[in-house]
Amino acid sequence: MFEIVEKNRTAAQILLGLIAVTFVGFGVGTLAAPGSDYIAKVGDVKIDTFQVNELARAARSSGTPLDEQAVYQTLVQQAYLEAGARAANVGEPSLEHIQQELVKDPQFQIDGQFSKAAFENYLRQRGLNEDQFIEEMRNQYRRQTMFSLLAGGNIVSDIQAKRLLAVMDGERSLRSVAFEAKSFAGQVPVSDDLLQKYFDAHKADYALPLAVKLEYVELSVEELAKQQSVTAEELQQAYQNMAVPSGQEKPDFAAAKAGLETELRNRKASQSLITEREKLSQLAFEHPDSLQKVAEQMKLPLQKHETWLSRSEAEASQLPAPVLEAMFGDDVVVRRHNSDVLDMGNGVLRVLRASDVSQAREQTFEEAKAAVRQDYIAVESAKLAQAAAAAALEKANSGNHAGLSWSGVEKIGSPQLQQNLGMDNFSAILKARPQNGKPAYTVIKLPQASLLVEVQAVELPADSDAKLAQMRELAGQRTAESFYALYMQYLEKRFPLQSGAQKLNSEAAN
């Protein structure tokens, strides 16, 4: 081999695979049971524990460590590519070509010349012989060629590029007719039988969640500050120690007095809060079934939340998580005891208890009837509005605009449309493409109405020429990704993944 290598020093450095390298061993005979030499097999391409460990080591050395499953999935993808390449009779480089490329690899050179010793040292470190290394290079070449065939050759026309640009950054001239659901409410037939059927189909929607009414005492820096006294001596000392920004004159005492007094009260209140918190916690513990006694001894008002409060409603108010857990925990809801001292944020502490608890339960039809009626009419009204919009769409497509009250024309860009209308409605508008100077129509659904939308024109941005090259590249990339995904699905059906006797380390541990 090396006699040929020494004669071929002008070839380019060998191209490594576009996907992480697979290391495959060859030439070792075995009498082991079938499947004992691999974890999985795709066609004739095997994945074994040596490959997994070797690729994991290479990933760590490169500074991008991968977990075992990620390494294994990478090797499975490579195996499918190689199986596909073999099935497609993708060619492979000759021994001479590999040798020519090898001599230009810097890792096998010393002082710019190919070193047989460096190459042999590399093989020893990898645990490969020369034949295995050559086969590995051929496998790499097949995978790389297959990947290039899948990724390349995607021709994107100007029309395709402009359509993509219109989707992503186009401006549409629109007008609409709104069919509001509430306008059809009077047309909805209502009877107890219809409401009962609707209730039976949506009974879970009318179940009442666990809810509580609360009473609580609140301790805050703000309230404690009002109880603090400040002496004239303390004010004078604070004024003397008052920091003044460089270049500014110190205000006179009279002007600074109010601010200094507030600062001193807040400072004392913050110090007092630590002691008062301990006192509040002790009293809440000593009187677990009553906050009235706690409020009296702390000289705090007993405050009440008289309306029912469910957990979802409490979460909507963005209370701290520990407060929510205490509010609906067993101590408060089941045992009806005082909570621990809860930090509400911003220097506010609370102890609370449930003054009343409503357990989660299903409502009867009669209990929920008013809500059922309201919801039923809203749903049926929306259906009537959608039907009216669909009928108007059919008329508009035939050129009949009689009776339609169009809004004014607006020009709206793609990003704003997507943000305001949501992806489904945005997609519907994209499909409405004006042609030959004639508008296109579609119907979109909003929470309270259905809209008949007329798309009069689609304009590309002013800098569209500069963006078309970018759109071509993006369209080509998307086409290649789609084709690659479809081809991999085909390979997975043609070459089902076969399991062998070897196991990943994580599987063996289990």
N, C-alpha and C positions, 0 to 999 in steps of 0.2 A: 504493500500500500504506500509506504513512505517514499519509495523510489519514484512513484508517480507524483506524489505531493511535491517533492523537491523540484520537479520540472514545471510546476504550474503555480507561479507566484503572482500572476497579474489579474486574477478574477476578483470580483467584488465580494465583500463580506456577506456571508450567508444570511438570508432574511429569516428572522425568528417569527414564530406563529403570531397571528393577531390576537389569539386567545392564549391564556397561560399554558406553559409547556406541559405535555403529557409524557411521562417516562415509561416506556414499555420494554420489558425484558424478553429476549428471544434466545433460542438455542439450548434451552435446558430441558432435557427429557425428564419425565416423571411417571411414576406408577401410582400416583395418588388418585383418589376417586374423582370423577367428573365434578367440576364446580369448586374444587378445593383450592384452586389457584386464582380465584377472583371474588370480588364483592358483588359485582354486577357485570353483565355483558350486553352489548348492543350489536346485534349481528355477530360478527367474529371479533369485534373489538372488546377487549377485556379491561376492566378497572380493578386494580388490586390494592392491597394495603400499602405496598411499597410506593405506588404512585401517589396515594393520598398523603403519606408521610413526607415524601420528597417535595411535593408541591407546597405543603404547609411550611416546610423548612425554608423553601425558596421565598415564600411570601413573607415570612418573618425576617429573613435576611434583607429583603427589599424595603423594610420599614412599614409594610402594609399587611399586618397579620390577619389571617382569615380563620374562622372557626372551622371545625372538621366538616360540618354539614355544607358550608359554603364551598370548601375545597372539593368535596364529593360532587356537588351539583355542577361545578365548573367542569370537572372531568366527564360527567355524564353528557354535558353539552358538546364537549370535544368529541366524545365517542360517537355521538349521532352525526356530527359533521364528517368524521372519518368514514363511518359506515356509508353515509350518503355518497362520499367521494369514491369509495370503492365500487359501489353499485353503479355509479355514473361513469366508471372507467376513467376517472381523472388520472392523468399521467403522473409520473414521478421522475425526479432527476436521476441521472445516471451516476454511477460511482465516481466517474471522472469529474463530473460537474461538482459533486459534493466536495471532492478533494481540492478542486480548484478554488472553491469558495472558502474552504476551511483555512487555507494558508493566510488569508487576509484578516482573519479574526484576531483582534488585538490581544485577547486573553491567552492566545497560544503563541505569542511572539515575544522575543527578547531582542532588544536593540533593533527592532524593525524587521527581524527575520523569524520565520517559522521555527518553533522549538519543539522537537519531538518529545523532550523531557517534560515540558509544560503540558503538552497534550496528554501524555500518559498519566501525569499527576492528576489532571482533571478527571480522567476516566476512573482512576483509583478512588478519588473522592466521591464520585457518583456511583461507584459500584457497577460500572458497565465495562463490557469489552468492546472492541472496535466494531464488530458486527452489530451489536445492539445499538451502538451510537449511530451507525449508518442507517439502520432501520428507523431509529427515532427521527432522524433528519428527513427521511422520506415521508413519514407520517405527518410531520410538521408541514412539509410542502403540500401534501394532499389537502390538509385542513385549510391551509392558507389559500390555496387555489380555489377551493370550494367556497370559502368565505368571500373571496374577491368576486367570484362569479355571482354570488347572491347579492352582494352590496353594490356592484357596479352595473353600468348599462341602463340606468334609469333616465330616460330622456324626458325632460319636462318642457312642454310647449309654452309659448307666450300666453296663450289662452288659460292654461292651467295656472301659471304663475299669477296672472291678473285676478283669476277667481279667488285664489288663496289670499292675495293682498286685499281684495274686496271683503273677504270674510274677516280678516284680522284688523284692517285699518280703514275700511271704506266708510263713506258717509252716505246715508240713505235719506231721500226725501219722502216723508211719510205723512199720511193723514188717516184718521180713524173714525169709526162710528161705535159708540159705546152702547152695549145692551146690559143695563144694570139689573142685577138680580131682583132688587127691591121693587122694581117697576112691574114685576110679574107676580108679586106675592098675592095679589088679589085674585089671580087666576088659578091658584093651587087649591084643589078640592081637599077638604079636611073632614075627617070623621074619626070617632073613637077607634074604629076597627083599623083604619090606616095608621093612626098614631100607635096603637098597640103593636102592630106588626113592626113598625119602625123601632119601637122600644125593645122588643124582643130581639131584633137583629143587632142592637147596639147597647145591650144592657150593661156591659162593662163600662161604657162611657159615663153612665149615671151612678156608678158606685161611689159612695162617699168615703173619702180617705180618713184616716185617723186625724183628728183635729183637737186643738186645745184652746182653752181660754187661760190667760196668764195673769198673775200678779207678781210684782217685783219691787225690790228696793235698789236704788242706784246711788253709787258713791262716785263722785267725780272730782277731779282737780279743780274744775271751775266752781263747784259748790263749796268745796273746802276753802278755796281762796277767799270767798265772801266771809268766812268765819274767822279769818286770820286778822290779827291786829298788828299795826306797824307803829313803832314809837318814833318820836322826833329825832332821837339819837340815831336810830337805825337809818332814817332817811338821810341825815347829815353824813353819816359814814358812807352810805351808798353813793352820795353825790361826790364825796371826795375821791372815791375809788372809780368813779365813772370814766370809762374809756372813751376817748375822743379820736376820731379818724385824723390821720396826719393832714395838716393844712387847714383844719377847721377849728373854730373857737368853741370853747365849752359854753353851753347855754347857761343862763342864770338859773338859780335854784328854783324859782317860782315856775319857770317854764318846764323844768325837768321833773318837778315833784310828782305829778300825776303818773307819769310813766314809771318812775322809780318805785312808787308805792305799789303799782300793779305787778311789777317785776318781783318785788319782795313778797307780796302775798302769794304769787304763784310758786315761788321757790319754797316758801314755808308749806304750801299746800302739797307740793310734790313730796316733801319730806314726811308730812303728816299722813299721806296716803298709805305709806308702808305700814305704819302702826294701825291705822284705821282698817286696813284690809285684814290684818290678823284678827282684829276685834270682830269685824263683820263675819269672818269665817267661823270663829268660835261660837258666836251667837246663833248662826244658822245651823251649826251642828247641835248645839244644846237645845234648840227648839225646832226640830226637823219638820213638825207638822203645822207650823204657824210662822208666817212672815210678819204678822201684826206685832208680835212681841219684839221681833228683831228691829222692825221699823221704829218702835217706841224707844227702845234702849239706844238705838243709834241716832235718834232724833232726825229720822229721814221720813219723807212721805211714802206711804204705801201706794204704788201706782198700779193701774190695772189695764189690761188689754181685753176688752169685753167681747170682741168679735172672734168667731172661730178662725183658727189659724192652722192650716195644714202644712206639712213639711215642704211641699212644692212652693207654697206661697212664701214660706220663711226663706227658702233658698233664693227665690226671686228678689228678696230684699238684700241679698248678698251679706248675710250674717256670717261671722267667722265659723269655720267648720266645728271647732270645739263647742261653740254655743248651740249649733244645730243638734249635735250629738247629745248634749245635756238636755235640751228642750224636749226631745222626743225619746230620751232614754228611759229605762225602766224605773230609775229612782224618781223621776218626775211624773211619768205617765202611769206607771203601775203602782208604785208604793206611795205616790203623791207626797214625796218629801221635798224639802228645799234642795236646790241644786248647790253645787260648789260655787265659790266665787268665780265669776266668768269675766274674762277680759274682753270688753266690747271694742277696744281700740280707742285711741285719742284720749287716754287718761280716764276712761269710764269703766267702772266695775259694777256688775250686777249679781244679785242672787234672785233666782226666780223659782216659782212653783206653779203647778197647774191648779187653778181654781175650779176647773171643770174639764172633763175629757169626753169626747165623742169617738167611740170606737169605729173602726172601718167596717162598713156594711153595705149591702146592696139596697137600693131604694125600690119601693114598690112602684108600679106604674102610676098610681094615683099621686104618690109623693113627687114623682118626677114629671108629671103630665105637662105642667107649664113649660118646663125646659124642653121637653120632647117636642111639644107643639112648635116652639120657636125654631128648634133645629130642623125639624121636618120641613117647615115652610121655607127655611133658608136653602136647604138642599134641593127641594123641588123647584124653587124659584131659579136657582142657578142652572138647573137642567133646562128650564124653559128659555132662559136667556141664551144658553149655548145653542139650543135648537133654532132660536130666532137668528142668531149670528150665522149659523150654518146655512139657513135659508137665504139670508142676505148675501152670503158669499157666492152661492149659486147664481143669484140674480146679477151680482156685480161681474162675475166671470162671463155672463152672457151679454154684458153691456147695459143692463137695466139698473139704474141708480134711483129709480123713483122711490120717494119716501125715506131716503137715507139722509140723515143730518150729519154731514161730514164736519170734522174739526178743521182748523187751519193747518196748512202744510208746515211741517217742521223738518229741519235737517239734523240728523242725529248720527253720531259716529258709532262704530261697532263696539268699542269698549263700554260706552255709556249704555247702549242698548242691552248688552249682556248683564251689566251691573244692575240696571233698573228692572229688567223683565225676567231674569233667570234664564238658565240654559235652554230649557224646553221651548220657551217662547222665542228666544233668540234664534234657535235652530229653525223654527217655523218661518220666521221672517227671512232668514238666509235662503230658504227654499223658494221664496217668492221673488223671481227674477224678471224684471221688466225686459221686454224684447220688442225690437222694431218700433220703439217709441210708445209702446202700449204698456200701461201699468200692470202689475201683478198683485194678487190678493191672497190673504191668508187670515185665519182666525186665531187669536191668542186668548188665553184664559188668565184673568187676574182674580184676586180673592173675592171681589165684590161684583165683578162684571166680566162679560166676554166682549172682546173688541174685534171688529172687522177692520183689518189694516190694509190700506192701499200703499204699495211701494211704487212710487212714480219713477224714481231714478236711483242709480247707484253710482257714486262718483269716487274715483280713486284719489288718494291724497296728492297734494301738489308735487311732492318729491317721489312720485311713484316710479319713475324711470330708475332712480338710484336704488330703489328697494326691490326691483324685479329680480335682480341677480340673487339677492338674499332669499327671495321667495322661491326661486328655482331650486336653490340648494336645499331649503327646508322641505319643499315638496318631494325632491328626490330622496331625501333622508327618510321621510315618512313612508314613501313607497317601498324603499328598501327594507325598512323595519317591518312593514306589513308583509312583504313577500317572505322575509326571513322567518317570521312567526308562522306563516302558513306552511312553509317548507318543513319547519321543525315539527309541526303537527302531523304532516304527512309521514315523516321519518318515524315518529313515535308510533304511528299505526302500523307501518311496514316492519319495523324492528322493535317489537315489545321488549321492554327492559327485563332481562332475566336475572334472577338473584342467584348468587353462588354461596358457598359455605363460609367464605371469609366475612368478617364483621368489622365495622368501624369500631374504634376504641370506645366511643360513647355507647354503642349498642352492646358491645361485649360486657361493659360494666354493669348493664342492666340484666 
